[in-house]
Amino acid sequence: MGNANLTDSDAYVGNTRKAWKGRALVVIRSSRTAGQIRLTVQGDGLKTAVLNLKSTSKGVKPGWQSAW
């Protein structure tokens, strides 16, 4: 996770991250097993948002390289 703050030394991998100037970035790396992914975002004074995703095990598209 990132937030565009160049002085933020928090690790990129984790379960929580503070936004900076309203910005936050999440990159989801799933396992090679298909299944459900749930991303929950919340903040003080804001309504909680939930995004449900479905991970598939179809493999790597032609022309793309696996990161593993």
C-alpha contacts under 8 A as a table, 3 or more apart, distances in Angstrom:
res1	aa1	res2	aa2	distance
1	M	12	Y	4.84
1	M	13	V	6.24
1	M	14	G	7.29
1	M	17	R	6.72
1	M	24	A	7.13
1	M	25	L	5.43
1	M	26	V	4.58
1	M	27	V	6.30
2	G	5	N	7.91
2	G	12	Y	6.18
2	G	17	R	7.42
2	G	24	A	5.64
2	G	25	L	4.95
2	G	26	V	6.63
3	N	17	R	7.76
3	N	18	K	7.24
3	N	19	A	5.49
3	N	20	W	5.56
3	N	23	R	5.32
3	N	24	A	4.11
3	N	25	L	5.85
4	A	20	W	6.76
4	A	23	R	6.83
4	A	24	A	7.18
5	N	8	D	5.44
5	N	20	W	6.17
11	A	14	G	7.00
14	G	17	R	7.67
17	R	24	A	7.67
18	K	24	A	7.46
19	A	22	G	5.50
19	A	23	R	5.12
19	A	24	A	5.06
20	W	23	R	5.18
20	W	24	A	6.90
30	S	33	T	7.75
30	S	55	S	7.38
31	S	34	A	7.75
32	R	57	S	6.22
33	T	55	S	7.65
33	T	56	T	7.20
33	T	57	S	5.97
34	A	54	K	7.48
34	A	55	S	4.94
34	A	56	T	4.41
34	A	57	S	5.11
35	G	54	K	5.86
35	G	55	S	5.13
35	G	56	T	6.71
36	Q	52	N	7.12
36	Q	53	L	5.90
36	Q	54	K	4.73
36	Q	55	S	6.01
37	I	52	N	5.82
37	I	53	L	4.98
37	I	54	K	6.02
37	I	55	S	6.86
38	R	50	V	6.92
38	R	51	L	5.79
38	R	52	N	4.61
38	R	53	L	6.26
39	L	50	V	5.68
39	L	51	L	5.10
39	L	52	N	6.42
40	T	48	T	7.11
40	T	49	A	5.78
40	T	50	V	4.46
40	T	51	L	6.44
41	V	48	T	5.78
41	V	49	A	5.21
41	V	50	V	6.37
42	Q	46	L	6.61
42	Q	47	K	6.68
42	Q	48	T	4.52
42	Q	49	A	6.46
43	G	46	L	5.29
43	G	47	K	7.40
43	G	48	T	7.11
60	V	64	W	6.26
60	V	65	Q	6.73
60	V	66	S	6.29
61	K	64	W	5.54
61	K	65	Q	7.97
